[in-house]
Amino acid sequence: MWRKILLSISLSVAVFAISQDQMQNQNFELLADDVSKNGDVLTATKNVVVYSQTYLITADKAIYNQTSEIIELFGNVNMMRGANEISRSSYVKINLKNDTLDFETLFMMDKDLEVWMQSDESSSDENYYRTKGAVVSSCNVKDPDWSITATTAKLNKQSKFLHLYNPLFRVNLPLVGNTPVFYLPYFGFPTDTTRRTGLLPLDAGYSKSEGVYYKQPIYFAPYNSWDFQTDFQIRTRRGMGLNNTLRFTDSPYSYGYFSFGGFRDKDVYRQRQSVKNSNLQALKYKTHYGVELFYDRSNLFKEYISPELQEGLYLNTTILNDVEYLNLKGRGDDADSLVTSKLNYFLSEDDHYFATYARYYIDTQKIGSTNKNKDTLQELPAFQYHKFSNSFVLPNLIYSLDVQSHRYDRKIGVKATQYELNLPVSLHLPLLDEYLTFSFYENLYASHIRYDNKRISAIKSDKDKRDNFVNNYHRFAIHTDLAKAYDSFFHTLNFGAEYILPGINNGDLSDEFIYDLDGKGYENFLAAEHKKQEIAGYVTQYFYTSNGRKFLRHSVSQSYYTKDSELGNLKNSIAFYPFVNLTLFNKVEYSHLQNKIVRMQSGINYSADMFSIGINHTFRRRTDAKHDSYLTTNAAVKLPYFYKFLGAWQYDLERDYTKMWRLGLAHNRKCWNYSLIYQSDYEPVTTKTGSAIKRTQGVMFMVNFYPMGGVSYDFSMQKDPSSVE
């Protein structure tokens, strides 16, 4: 034991001294159980350890030549280099003069990204790892799901970019085994998340009406503060286009992007679309273009006022000439026909809040109409001051204040400027040893409106310039919260009642429509009703199992208008959770006046490890004697070998047509995933006579290899539209 310690100490000191004299930039130590020296050659065996500031190596044997400054390591050579890089090989030669390494039968892995490379022969210098007979993957080392074999490869140490020459892509398919998929003369990809200039994964496909589709994104990242991406796309039977995006961060508190682009259709494609949409008309525009700007900042002025303030600036705007600009970019299934641009700014502290807002809307359904977007109502701008709730005189006497102004504008139609004041005051008193709480609310709302281009009514053509509206009411409420534990469950109950007594009421904004000077009617965007004398009650209860899991929630509320002697809408909501992964719910609103259900939503959702399904139905009765009724379903089934079968369906029960349906197969593992989906959907288009729809059906294939990225393949067809309202 003492011999081992003494030899280790003496050898490490000797080697350290030699390295200090001969190499000022390379300090290392070599430790072992058995050490011998023959001239300038040191031989170490048994528990060999070599370490320096950059690496730690263990091996069965080491030979160090003090003259050539070369260390050779033999048998079970394990190396840790930096924080994430580990390797194992049968032989390593390290040249301390130029810091080059040579390996045999190397296995190397990045622990952070979990990417590994295996090779027969390899070498390392200051800039690259070079290998022969390389295998690369990010999956399990034994039988990886995917791998790339290459005759030669090199990894740039600084950029972490891997270059593969003559790569052959292989996929380990169930029941088939390791199968070659495709070959390339060269392939390269980054092995980390560092931003770098280069090509991004392409998008390619085929459409019956648009031909071969190819989109190639090119990414430029010259500086850390900004980057630029350009996406060129071509559709052989339709046309070509270009989209560009500049992303930037101009301070530690902000970031944003500026995007612009367009697509130009061929004339033959525009005419051919006349039989593909519900209007049977050619597309209105030959060029579809748009501009987008996004900016978010959390520190703009507060550093000049007080660092204790909270501040935020948010800008998200989109300007376009046609809904096809969004379709060609690919905006997703949940897209709205109303494109909204927003500008929000706020500055606040503990007691006060100031904000300004602006909203600009482009109704894509109106773009093809006569007035285009000119009669769409815009809010440019709005201002708000809010005084947060605080006590006044008494600790349980609470008040707040809210003042707002809105400017509603459009090129055609009624315009208005509105000023609003809202002043709520409340008093809360505990009763019966805090089993009950009595609350009194005093609410004052006032509004002054200045109109432009508005007439008094549909009959009278006199100009209406202004309107005042004041609504004051008193609200008395009493409520309680009760809870009780039983042998097998726990029950909480919250119920209360309130009485609303109208106070000062002045003005009338209850008209459903307002009219411009030409007599055209518009929906009253400033409609408001006075509070009525009302008595209301509500009950909300929860049931929990003995281990604290919620299994039932139920709430019901009902109001009665005393002066009108009529009942308000009955609202009932119930959700049942019989198991952890099963939910059944129903929400219904019943009108006593109409003696009908005016709104209802029901559904069942089940989610487990192997299977999930959701079925939801929504019903809404409209004011035009019609109603909406939609059924939506989605399901997924897990299959062996990490596969999942999935589907979705949306059906309009009122108009009797299928809006969307989807079937697909997905494979999802950490190192790679892919999916094959067939979908049928309706898509909006703009024609010469207005907005229309067309049905598209197609197949989408997407595959992603971690960390390289992925590609997608889209095959779609267009059919003559069904007759839908």
C-alpha positions, 0 to 999 in steps of 0.5 A: 500500500505504501509503495503504491502511494509513494510511486503515485506521488513521485511519478505525478510530481516528476511528470508534472515537472517535465510538463512545466519545463517542456510545455507551458500550456499543457499541464497534466498528471499521470497516476497508476499502481505500477510504474517503471521508467526506461530512459525517457519512457514511462510505463504505467499499469493498473488503475491508470489515471490521466487528467488535466484541465480539459480531460480525465482519462482512465485506462489499463495501461499508459506509455509516456515518452518525455522526448516526443511528449506523446502519451499512448493509452491501451485497453478500456480507455474512458475519457471525459472531456469538458462537461458533456463529452464522454468517449470509450475506445481501445486505444488513444494516442495524445500528442501534447505538443499540438494537442492531437488525439488518435483513437481506435474503435471509438464510441463518443457521446454528448450527454447534453444532447444525447447524440452518439457516434461510433467509429473504427478509426478516428483522430482529433486536432484543434478544430475537428474530430475525424472518423472512418466507418462512422455510425451516428444516432440519438437513439438507444445504442443497442438496436437504435430506431434510426442511424446514419452510417458514413464512410468518413465524418468530421465534427467541428469542435467549435461550431458542433457541426457534424459533416457526414460523407456518403451517408446511408440512412437506416431505420429499424422497422418492426418485423423488418429490422435495420433497413436502409432508407436513402443515400446521399453523397453528403449530409450535415447537421448541427449537434447543438442548439447554437444559432448558425447560418444554413439551410433549414429542413425543407417542406415538399409535397404534391397537390392535384390542383397545385402540382409539385410543392417545394419550400426551402427555408434559408437561415442567416444568423450573423449576430446574436441580436438578430437573424433573418429567414427567407422561405422560397416556395414553388407550386408548379401548377399554381405559381411561386412566392417568397416569405421573409422574417427578420427576428431581433432583440434590441434590448435585454427587455424586448424582442420582436420580428418583422415578416413580409412576403407574397405569392403570385398565381398563374392565370390558368390556375385562377380561372381553374379555381372557378369550379373549385369553390362555392361561388363558382368564381375565379380568385379575386387577386393574382398576387397574395401578400402581407406584412406582419410586425410583432414587438414585446417590451417590458421596460420602456419608460419606467427606468426614467420614472421609478424601477418599482413600476410595472410596464409592458408594450405589446404590438402584434399587427398583420396587414394583408390583401387576401385570405390566401396569404394566410392559407399559403403560409399555413395558419392551422385549423383554429384560424379565425376569419377576423385578422386582429392587429393589437397595440397594448401599453400599460404602466402601473404601480400598487394603486394606479394603472394606466393603459392604452389599447388599439385594435384594427380588424381585417375581416377576410370574409369581406375582402371580396365584397363591394365595400371590402373592409371599409365598414369593419369597426375599428377601435383606434385608440382606447385609454384607461385609468384604473384605481385598484381596490382599496379600503375607505374609512373602514377596513371592510369598505372597499372601492375602486375607480375605472375611467375609459375612452374609446374611439370607434372608427371606420370609413363607411358606417356609424362612428363614435367616441365613448367616455365611460366611468365605473365606480363600485363601492362595497361593504362586507360584514361577517354575521353569526360568528362568520358563518354568514357574510353580508355584502352591500354593493353600490355601483355607478356607471356613466357613459357619454357618446359622441356619434358621427354619421348616425341618424336617430332611427330607421324612420327618422333621418335627423342626425344623432350627435350624442347620447348619455347613459347613466346606470346606478344600482344597489346590490344586497348579497348574503352568502356562506361556505359550509364543509363537512366530512363524512365516512367516505367523502367530503362535501363543500357547499357555497350558496347565496342570494342577492337582491338588485335594486335599480337607482338612477337610470338615464338614457337608452342604449338598448336598440339592437341596430343603429343606422347611418345617414343613408338608412343602412343598419349596423349592429349596435356596438355600444348596446347596454341595458339598465339593471332591472330589479332582480332577486337571484340565488345560486348554489355551488357544491363539490364532492371529494373522495376520502383521499381528496380527489374531486368526483363531482361539481355542481352549480345552479343559479336562477334570477327573478325580475320582480317588476316584470314578474318574469324569471331570468334564464336558469343556468345549471352546470354539472361535471362528474369525475367517476375515475381519475381519467374520465369526465362527464359534463353538461352546461345548460341555459334555459329561457323561461321567456322562450320556454326553450334551451338557448345554450347547452354544451355537453361532453365526455372525455376519457384519457388513459395510458392506452386510449383517449377519446372526447365527444363534445356537443355545442348548441346555441340558439341565435336571435335570427330564429336559427341555431347552431349545433356542432358535434366534435370528436377526437380519439387516440389509441396507443399501439405496440412499438410506440405507435398511436392511431388518432382521429378527429371529426367535426360535424354541423348538425344544423346544416348537415355537413362534415366540416372536418375529419382526420385519420392518422398514424403517429410514432413518437419516441424521444430520438425521432417521431413521424406521423401520416395523416389524412384530412378533409377540411373546408378552406376560405378563399376570396373570389371576384364576388366575395368570400367563398369556401373550397373543400380540400382533402389530402395526406400529410407525412411528417418526420423528425429526427432528433436533433437534425430536424425533419421534413414533411410531405403534403399530398392534397386534392381539391373537390367541388364544394358541397352545398353548405350555408 
